[in-house]
Amino acid sequence: MKNWLIQHVRVLLFTLRRLRATPGSSLLNILVIGIALSLPAGMYVLLQNVQNLAEQVAGTPQISVFLSMDASRDDIARIGRQLKQHEAVGQVEFVPREQALEQIKRTTGLTDVIGGLTQNPLPDAFVVYPKKLGSQALETLRDELQKWPKLEHVQLDSAWARKLEALLKFGRLAALILAVLLSFALVAVTFNTIRLQILTQRDEIEVSKLIGATNAFIRRPFLYFGLLQGLLGGGAAWLIIMTSLYLLNGSLAGLVQLYASSFTLRPPSAGNTLALLGFSAYLGWLGAWLSVAQHLWQIEPR
């Protein structure tokens, strides 16, 4: 195990020296990878920020639960307990019929008309704040509550949620398509880089095979080179995204002040950053592996 680790550390150090030996071409490849990856990754980060902004503007969706006029106090208490214990419900607010009538008086200006009523026509109600904000989850909860006894009507305004979800779904699909297309391009870049290295080191590879070096031993530095190049490209993409967000937030500050808001574009989370770095490193390794698999077997000692 110790010898295995020593071999891999030596190969890693050798690969780093090779990157430093050609700073111009290495930096250019890293920038190409970084710029290409920053496009879909930056689009994904912007979509997440748009979703956060839309939720702040629209507020938390509510489900209004109107009870039957003949619901007793025991029925109201029972329904309140069931709503609070429901796994899909985050918060419940009870609105007595008297409070609802007073609120209508204050907001509509129909005090004289309402004062002439012989009885209160409004039912008791609950305002439900769901835990899940997706349109499908909201509609499922509404349909379930509609079947409960002593509930006259369950109202949900989910049009904004469906529109937002459709828009975000379209944006994520566009980002995914862009990421797939650029991934092929990045694999091709690494593939060509490793191919050129194999051709320039052909004599060295032939000598290594003559003295008994295995294909795995010869392949290892190229794979490390592709992996490190991809990893550094992912780091460059992260820096591009962070710099872009910093510049955009500077321009956005004056705009949000006009609307008395404190919204800022949030950077990618730690999980998303690790996913970006891991994905870019894998693309580099994959391009190197494909190139080595195609060209290394063609070199045999003469």
C-alpha positions as CSV (number, residue, x, y, z in Angstrom):
1,M,0.0,0.0,0.0
2,K,2.8,2.4,0.9
3,N,4.7,1.7,-2.4
4,W,1.4,2.2,-4.3
5,L,0.9,5.6,-2.7
6,I,4.5,6.6,-3.3
7,Q,4.2,5.8,-7.0
8,H,1.1,7.9,-7.3
9,V,2.6,10.8,-5.5
10,R,5.7,10.7,-7.7
11,V,3.4,10.6,-10.8
12,L,1.4,13.6,-9.5
13,L,4.6,15.6,-8.9
14,F,5.9,14.7,-12.3
15,T,2.6,15.9,-13.8
16,L,2.7,19.2,-12.0
17,R,6.3,19.7,-13.3
18,R,5.0,19.0,-16.8
19,L,2.2,21.6,-16.4
20,R,4.8,24.2,-15.3
21,A,7.1,23.3,-18.2
22,T,4.5,24.5,-20.7
23,P,2.8,27.4,-18.9
24,G,1.5,29.0,-22.1
25,S,-0.4,26.1,-23.6
26,S,-1.4,24.8,-20.2
27,L,-2.9,28.1,-19.2
28,L,-4.7,28.4,-22.5
29,N,-6.3,25.0,-22.2
30,I,-7.3,25.7,-18.6
31,L,-8.9,29.0,-19.6
32,V,-10.8,27.3,-22.5
33,I,-12.1,24.7,-20.1
34,G,-13.0,27.3,-17.5
35,I,-14.9,29.6,-19.9
36,A,-16.8,26.7,-21.4
37,L,-17.8,25.3,-18.0
38,S,-18.7,28.7,-16.6
39,L,-21.5,29.2,-19.2
40,P,-23.8,26.3,-18.1
41,A,-22.7,26.5,-14.4
42,G,-23.3,30.3,-14.4
43,M,-26.7,29.8,-16.0
44,Y,-27.7,27.3,-13.3
45,V,-26.6,29.7,-10.5
46,L,-28.6,32.5,-12.1
47,L,-31.7,30.3,-12.3
48,Q,-31.4,29.5,-8.6
49,N,-31.2,33.2,-7.8
50,V,-34.2,33.9,-10.0
51,Q,-36.2,31.2,-8.1
52,N,-35.2,32.8,-4.8
53,L,-36.2,36.2,-6.1
54,A,-39.6,35.0,-7.4
55,E,-40.4,33.3,-4.1
56,Q,-39.6,36.6,-2.2
57,V,-41.8,38.6,-4.5
58,A,-44.7,36.2,-4.7
59,G,-44.5,35.3,-1.0
60,T,-45.3,31.9,0.5
61,P,-48.3,30.3,-1.2
62,Q,-51.4,29.9,1.0
63,I,-54.3,27.5,0.9
64,S,-57.6,28.9,2.3
65,V,-59.7,26.3,4.0
66,F,-63.4,27.4,4.5
67,L,-65.5,25.4,6.9
68,S,-69.1,24.5,6.6
69,M,-71.6,26.9,8.2
70,D,-72.8,24.2,10.5
71,A,-69.3,23.3,11.8
72,S,-69.3,23.2,15.6
73,R,-66.4,24.3,17.9
74,D,-65.4,20.6,18.3
75,D,-65.2,20.3,14.5
76,I,-63.1,23.4,14.3
77,A,-60.7,22.1,17.0
78,R,-60.5,18.7,15.4
79,I,-59.7,20.1,11.9
80,G,-57.1,22.5,13.4
81,R,-55.3,19.5,15.1
82,Q,-55.4,17.5,11.9
83,L,-53.9,20.4,9.9
84,K,-51.1,21.0,12.4
85,Q,-50.2,17.3,12.5
86,H,-50.3,16.9,8.7
87,E,-46.8,16.2,7.3
88,A,-47.2,18.6,4.3
89,V,-48.4,21.6,6.4
90,G,-45.8,24.0,7.9
91,Q,-48.0,26.5,9.6
92,V,-51.7,26.9,10.3
93,E,-53.6,30.2,11.1
94,F,-57.2,30.2,12.3
95,V,-59.4,33.1,11.0
96,P,-62.8,33.3,12.9
97,R,-65.8,34.4,10.9
98,E,-66.1,37.6,13.1
99,Q,-62.5,38.6,12.3
100,A,-63.0,38.0,8.6
101,L,-66.1,40.2,8.6
102,E,-64.3,43.0,10.4
103,Q,-61.4,42.8,8.0
104,I,-63.8,43.2,5.1
105,K,-65.3,46.2,6.7
106,R,-61.9,47.9,7.0
107,T,-60.6,47.0,3.5
108,T,-63.7,47.5,1.3
109,G,-65.4,50.5,2.9
110,L,-68.8,48.7,2.8
111,T,-69.5,49.4,6.5
112,D,-73.1,50.5,6.0
113,V,-74.0,47.5,3.8
114,I,-72.3,45.0,6.1
115,G,-73.9,46.6,9.1
116,G,-77.4,46.0,7.6
117,L,-76.9,42.3,7.5
118,T,-78.9,40.3,10.0
119,Q,-76.2,37.6,10.3
120,N,-72.7,37.0,9.4
121,P,-72.5,35.2,6.0
122,L,-68.8,34.3,6.3
123,P,-67.6,30.9,7.5
124,D,-64.8,30.2,9.8
125,A,-61.5,29.5,7.9
126,F,-58.0,28.2,8.3
127,V,-55.0,29.6,6.3
128,V,-52.6,26.8,5.6
129,Y,-48.9,27.4,4.7
130,P,-47.5,24.3,3.0
131,K,-44.0,23.0,3.5
132,K,-43.5,22.1,-0.2
133,L,-43.9,25.0,-2.7
134,G,-44.1,23.0,-6.0
135,S,-47.3,23.3,-7.9
136,Q,-47.9,19.6,-8.0
137,A,-47.4,19.3,-4.2
138,L,-49.8,22.3,-3.6
139,E,-52.5,20.9,-5.8
140,T,-52.2,17.4,-4.2
141,L,-52.6,18.9,-0.7
142,R,-55.6,21.0,-1.9
143,D,-57.3,17.9,-3.4
144,E,-56.7,16.0,-0.2
145,L,-58.1,18.7,2.1
146,Q,-61.2,19.1,-0.2
147,K,-62.3,15.5,0.9
148,W,-62.2,16.2,4.6
149,P,-65.6,16.4,6.3
150,K,-67.0,19.8,7.4
151,L,-64.9,21.6,4.8
152,E,-67.0,23.6,2.4
153,H,-64.3,24.9,0.0
154,V,-60.5,24.8,-0.3
155,Q,-59.0,27.6,-2.4
156,L,-55.5,27.6,-3.9
157,D,-54.0,30.2,-6.3
158,S,-51.2,28.1,-7.9
159,A,-51.1,29.8,-11.3
160,W,-47.9,31.7,-10.4
161,A,-46.3,28.5,-9.1
162,R,-47.0,26.6,-12.3
163,K,-45.7,29.5,-14.5
164,L,-42.5,29.8,-12.4
165,E,-41.9,26.1,-12.4
166,A,-42.4,25.9,-16.2
167,L,-39.9,28.7,-16.7
168,L,-37.3,27.2,-14.4
169,K,-37.7,23.8,-16.0
170,F,-37.1,25.3,-19.4
171,G,-34.0,27.2,-18.2
172,R,-32.6,24.0,-16.5
173,L,-33.1,22.0,-19.7
174,A,-31.3,24.7,-21.7
175,A,-28.4,24.7,-19.2
176,L,-28.3,20.9,-19.4
177,I,-28.2,20.8,-23.2
178,L,-25.4,23.5,-23.2
179,A,-23.5,21.5,-20.5
180,V,-23.7,18.3,-22.6
181,L,-22.5,20.0,-25.8
182,L,-19.6,21.8,-24.1
183,S,-18.6,18.6,-22.3
184,F,-18.0,16.9,-25.6
185,A,-15.9,19.9,-26.7
186,L,-13.9,19.8,-23.4
187,V,-13.2,16.1,-23.8
188,A,-12.0,16.8,-27.3
189,V,-9.7,19.5,-26.1
190,T,-8.1,17.1,-23.6
191,F,-8.1,14.3,-26.1
192,N,-6.1,16.3,-28.6
193,T,-3.7,17.6,-25.9
194,I,-2.9,14.1,-24.7
195,R,-2.5,12.9,-28.3
196,L,0.1,15.5,-29.0
197,Q,2.0,14.6,-25.8
198,I,2.0,10.9,-26.8
199,L,3.3,11.7,-30.2
200,T,6.1,13.9,-28.9
201,Q,7.1,11.2,-26.3
202,R,6.9,8.3,-28.7
203,D,10.6,7.4,-28.4
204,E,10.5,7.7,-24.6
205,I,7.4,5.4,-24.5
206,E,9.1,2.8,-26.8
207,V,12.2,2.8,-24.5
208,S,10.0,2.4,-21.5
209,K,8.3,-0.6,-23.1
210,L,11.6,-2.2,-24.0
211,I,12.7,-2.1,-20.3
212,G,9.5,-3.7,-19.2
213,A,7.2,-0.9,-18.4
214,T,3.5,-1.9,-18.4
215,N,0.8,0.0,-20.3
216,A,-0.7,1.0,-16.9
217,F,2.5,2.5,-15.8
218,I,2.9,4.5,-19.0
219,R,-0.8,5.5,-19.1
220,R,-0.8,6.9,-15.5
221,P,1.0,10.3,-16.1
222,F,-1.3,11.1,-19.0
223,L,-4.4,10.4,-16.9
224,Y,-3.1,12.5,-14.1
225,F,-2.4,15.3,-16.6
226,G,-5.9,15.2,-17.9
227,L,-7.4,15.1,-14.5
228,L,-5.4,18.0,-13.1
229,Q,-6.1,20.0,-16.3
230,G,-9.8,19.4,-15.9
231,L,-9.7,20.2,-12.1
232,L,-7.8,23.5,-12.7
233,G,-10.3,24.3,-15.5
234,G,-13.2,23.8,-13.0
235,G,-11.4,26.1,-10.6
236,A,-11.1,28.7,-13.4
237,A,-14.8,28.4,-14.1
238,W,-15.6,28.9,-10.4
239,L,-13.5,32.1,-10.4
240,I,-15.2,33.4,-13.5
241,I,-18.6,32.8,-11.9
242,M,-17.6,34.4,-8.6
243,T,-16.1,37.4,-10.4
244,S,-19.2,37.8,-12.6
245,L,-21.5,37.7,-9.6
246,Y,-19.4,40.3,-7.8
247,L,-19.6,42.7,-10.8
248,L,-23.4,42.0,-11.2
249,N,-24.1,42.6,-7.6
250,G,-22.3,45.9,-7.8
251,S,-24.6,47.0,-10.6
252,L,-27.6,45.5,-9.0
253,A,-27.2,47.4,-5.7
254,G,-28.4,50.6,-7.2
255,L,-31.4,48.9,-8.8
256,V,-32.7,47.1,-5.7
257,Q,-32.5,50.3,-3.6
258,L,-35.1,51.8,-5.9
259,Y,-37.4,49.0,-5.0
260,A,-36.5,49.1,-1.3
261,S,-35.1,45.5,-1.5
262,S,-32.0,43.8,-0.2
263,F,-31.8,41.1,-2.9
264,T,-28.3,40.0,-4.0
265,L,-27.1,37.3,-6.3
266,R,-25.9,34.4,-4.2
267,P,-22.8,32.4,-5.0
268,P,-22.9,28.7,-5.7
269,S,-23.2,26.5,-2.6
270,A,-20.3,24.3,-1.4
271,G,-22.1,21.3,-2.8
272,N,-22.5,22.8,-6.2
273,T,-18.8,24.0,-6.2
274,L,-17.6,20.5,-5.4
275,A,-19.9,19.1,-8.1
276,L,-18.4,21.5,-10.6
277,L,-14.8,20.6,-9.7
278,G,-15.5,16.9,-9.7
279,F,-17.3,17.1,-13.1
280,S,-14.5,19.1,-14.7
281,A,-11.9,16.7,-13.3
282,Y,-13.8,13.7,-14.7
283,L,-14.1,15.3,-18.1
284,G,-10.3,15.9,-18.2
285,W,-9.7,12.3,-17.1
286,L,-12.1,10.9,-19.6
287,G,-10.5,12.8,-22.5
288,A,-7.1,11.6,-21.4
289,W,-8.3,8.0,-21.1
290,L,-9.9,8.0,-24.5
291,S,-6.8,9.5,-26.1
292,V,-4.4,7.0,-24.4
293,A,-6.6,4.1,-25.2
294,Q,-6.6,5.0,-28.9
295,H,-3.0,5.9,-29.4
296,L,-0.9,4.1,-26.8
297,W,-1.5,0.6,-28.3
298,Q,-0.2,1.8,-31.7
299,I,3.3,2.4,-30.2
300,E,5.3,-0.8,-30.0
301,P,9.1,-0.9,-29.6
302,R,11.0,-1.6,-32.8
